[in-house]
Amino acid sequence: MKPLYLGLLICLASAPVMAQPGQKWQPGFSGDISLLTGFTQTTSQFNTDNETTSSLLRSGDKKTEALTAPLGSLQYTFSGADKQLFFGTSRSDVALGRFHVELGYRQSLQQNGMISISYLPGLLSETTWQDPYIENQPRKKTDSNIQGLRFQYDNILGSDFSVEVATGQQKIDNEKSGQGNYTLQEQALLEREGNILYLESAYRYPISAKRFLRSALNYTRIDADGEAMASDVYGAEIGIIQLLPSASLALTLSYDLARFDGDNPVFDQRQEDDRWGAFLAYAYNKPFGWNNWGLVSLIGYNNSNSTINFYDEKSLVMTVGVNYTF
């Protein structure tokens, strides 16, 4: 499973809660528990349900499967209501179609914004291939995860600007890319482990008291050990959040351009990807008059079009579910 699919799949587990601008903290424990159900459909050479591929010169096969996703978050706010410990999924990421499980600390600066520092422990691993480049033979699976640190400054000095800096490492338990058919020098070019740096600058524009427009520019440096796997990714996002009397709706569109450092020895070509995505998140509060309960839904679609057909990917997720807040 590639990050394109992973981010789309597990971001929906926290979709019930969309942070509202200006939301106040209450001292003590708080959190939410969510259960969503739906389906996913992916087309990818990294779909680990398809162990054998007949050709490396084409994109992967389509796979559709049911999905059930339980998840929760927990916060503790100190008595002054300006300091908070948290674990789980960042609520503000949900409406953007992003997902991070993190443990951290938030500090409200009152009229000057909010600072967050968190650790991403890589608790949810991703399944991928030990060696993706094997034809007509079963490929073996392995686990991959990303561990890192994240810093955010929201509403800088009371403005509508925010910044984020994150750094981490991608680890693969059994990295054997190219070991089936390629030389040691070529295998070195295909190594996927390495360091990751993420930078983002965002601006939120209040169209009205209940409607907000968010735009963002981001940059990701994947400094993989193998030159063919190392890349610079330039991205942009635009989204709108609409707060209704008993519901909230968020639509986010994104685009990324990924440029890789060196030629891939498997295809004798340098990879470059155009990636775009769309996420629609909806939450309805107090259905049937039930306090603390909510009905939720998320629809997400990602598409990656690569200069190398092997790396083309498409992902679709549709879910509905319930959320309980305490």
FENURBEL-V278815 format. One record per run of one state. SS is the DSSP state (2 for helix, 1 for strand, 0 for the rest). FROM is the first residue (numbers start at 1). LEN is the number of residues. If there is no record, write none. Layout:
ss/from/len
SS/FROM/LEN
SS/FROM/LEN
This chain:
ss/from/len
0/1/2
2/3/12
0/15/13
1/28/16
0/44/18
1/62/16
0/78/5
1/83/7
0/90/1
2/91/4
0/95/6
1/101/8
0/109/1
2/110/3
0/113/1
1/114/7
0/121/5
1/126/4
0/130/11
1/141/14
0/155/1
2/156/3
0/159/2
1/161/12
0/173/11
2/184/6
0/190/4
1/194/15
0/209/2
1/211/14
0/225/6
1/231/13
0/244/3
1/247/18
0/265/4
1/269/17
0/286/1
2/287/3
0/290/3
1/293/14
0/307/2
2/309/3
0/312/1
1/313/13
0/326/1
